[in-house]
Amino acid sequence: MKLPDFEITEYKTLVKYHGEDVPEVTVPDGVEYICGHAFYDYRIKSIILPDSLKRIDQSAFLSKYVSPRGATISKISYRGVVFNSYGDTYFYVRDIIEMIANKDYSVKLSHDVKYPIIFQIYFNEKDPLTEAYIKKNLMKIFKFIMDADKYTMSDEEKINITGKLLETGKFFTSRNIGRYISYADEKQNFEIFDMLTEYQENLKNK
């Protein structure tokens, strides 16, 4: 298949990008696999991947402009999920793509990478697999929200995510909410403490 700027095989594999050093590239819909070094010769800051993508080689975004190993691409968009590929995240791009595509949350990733992506998946889709994962790991996830530093998650983001989790009515119950209130109090996050306390009162009045 011949498309401007893209070399794509009959097997829906993107072999090479032949475009320009532009701020953002959108990979054509229908591509299912991206080969290693596909963007090696270019400086690209952002890439939008098609929903059809299933797998990607770990070195797909490797760039000759970054030494010894690295990518110029700093933002990746895939199936409604946006994540940065700075630092260590770059080396797990393949795992992240497969996690999003398959909703397989057994993949070994740091919580700083994994949980923000899971939040996006759930808030976008409200699917049962992601909901079940959050329920099972709710205390770990809540502690991550409370403990995340400002570079991982701002105070506004913490409040926003907690609010969205509360709005679903799926996770915090009259039986478990006391533990989360206590942890928010311990961390002196009084905005979230107040949100949880108000939610607890609403549960009592139902």
DAGI-V350643 format. One record per backbone hydrogen bond with DSSP energy under -0.5 kcal/mol. NH is the residue of the N-H (numbers start at 1). CO is the residue of the C=O. Records with the same first field share a line. If there is no record, write none. Layout:
NH: CO  CO
This chain:
3: 1  6
6: 3
7: 16
8: 1  6
9: 13
12: 9
14: 12  33
15: 7  13
16: 7
17: 38
18: 5
22: 20
25: 46
27: 25  48
31: 28
32: 12
33: 12
34: 55
35: 14
37: 59
38: 35
39: 60
40: 37
42: 39
44: 42
45: 22  23
46: 23
47: 75
48: 25
49: 47  77
53: 50
54: 32
55: 32
57: 34
60: 57
62: 59
63: 70
64: 40
66: 63
74: 45
75: 45
76: 83
77: 47
78: 81
79: 49
81: 78
83: 76
85: 74
89: 86
90: 87
91: 88
92: 89
93: 90
96: 92
97: 93
98: 94
99: 95
100: 96
101: 97
102: 98
103: 99
104: 99
105: 103
107: 104
109: 107
113: 110
114: 110
115: 111
116: 111
117: 113
118: 114
119: 115
120: 116
121: 117
122: 118
123: 119
124: 120
125: 121
126: 122
131: 127
132: 128
133: 129
134: 130
135: 131
136: 132
137: 133
138: 135
141: 137
142: 138
143: 139
144: 140
145: 141
146: 142
147: 143
148: 144
152: 149
153: 149
158: 154
159: 155
160: 156
161: 157
162: 158
163: 159
164: 160
165: 161
166: 162
167: 163
168: 164
169: 165  166
170: 165
171: 165
173: 171
177: 173
179: 176
180: 176
181: 177
182: 178
183: 179
184: 180
185: 181
186: 182
187: 183
188: 185
189: 184
190: 188
193: 189
194: 190
195: 191
196: 192
197: 193
198: 194
199: 195
200: 196
201: 197
202: 198
203: 199
204: 200
205: 201
206: 202  203
